[in-house]
Amino acid sequence: MPITHERTRFLNLLLDWQSARPERQVVILSGDVHAGAAFTLKSAYAPGRLEQWTASPLSTHAALPEV
């Protein structure tokens, strides 16, 4: 069962918390998804942004070109 609505609610709560005091920063750290990545998430309805960083496993070989 998709949890899209729960994810959206969670991200909106974080954006609302951040918007209440613009000096706040939100960083989401995650792992165990078999590849590393970094994303910036912006809301269409509120100011602010969330940074998501995902750590890759130490045993993963580079599969994507470096940017």
Buried (B, 14 or more C-beta within 10 A) or exposed (E): EEEEEEEEEEBEEBBEEBBEEEEEEBEBEEEEEEEBEEEEBEBEEEEBBBEBEBEBEEEEEEEEEEE
